[in-house]
Amino acid sequence: MSDFLLLMRLEMRKTFRKPRTIVGIVAILVVIPLVVWGLAAGGETIEKEFARGLEEQFIVLGTIMNGYTATVLVLNFLWIHVPLLVTLVAGDTLAGEAAAGTLRLTLTRRQSRSRILAAKWMVSMGYAVGLVFLMGLLAIGLGVLFMGSGDLLVLTEAGISLLGEDQALGQLLAAVACGALSMMTVASLAFLFGVLSENSLTPVIGAMAVIVVSLAVSGLPVTSFDALRPWLFTSHFDIWTLALESPVPGDLLAQSAAIHAGYIALFTGLSFWIFNHKDIRS
């Protein structure tokens, strides 16, 4: 096994031994089944409200609520709830060691700073992606188990999207993948704050503050922000909804993916530059 793989294995072991890492996983394993169960047991109110808004234009027959619809509702956790869980881990990957006073000892290994940071970064990204897929796959599996599958009716910015049962699953998985990309941006931001900080709380507060302010700017109907709004990564948090449109707007999807990739590259590049030039005292 190569030295870098051993380093990755060590970082994974350290990360998954931390309580905050387990908290995120347990939260998903507890909350998602509860939400799906709640929708299966008492989703009639949501279904009636949804159907009432469509009755003027469509004749609604049968049930709208199924396992795929429940998954779409669960994916809305990608706005605030999942980013918080991601920042808890990604921000602590480096800052936690600095706070504990073990970072300087870690850097005495024969591995370079860049390789050590790369291992920590990859573990953080893997956690973010894994958390989103855990949430999505759990919602799909439990949703289909308790409510069955069926056609998927989605309200998007482009209008109403109707996906047949044969294509709904594939596009839901694509939506989960798009959501994972947006959470990689969040993880990269928290990771950058972790490089800048020497305690575990600052990266979480800093990253979430940036997200909340950016979401506010993205959502404010003020013309002064029109030029800035398309370039904010939070304006593309809804990239997963693009994967649920029919047909999928490939140009818009690629544009949003490029914005996220650009921010990931920017935050990661800054993290490496700062860390390699930083005077580590603890």
Helices and strands as residue ranges (DSSP letters): H 3-16, H 19-42, H 44-54, H 67-75, G 76-78, H 81-90, H 92-100, H 103-106, H 113-147, E 152-156, E 159-163, H 165-196, H 201-219, G 223-225, G 229-231, G 233-236, H 239-242, H 250-276
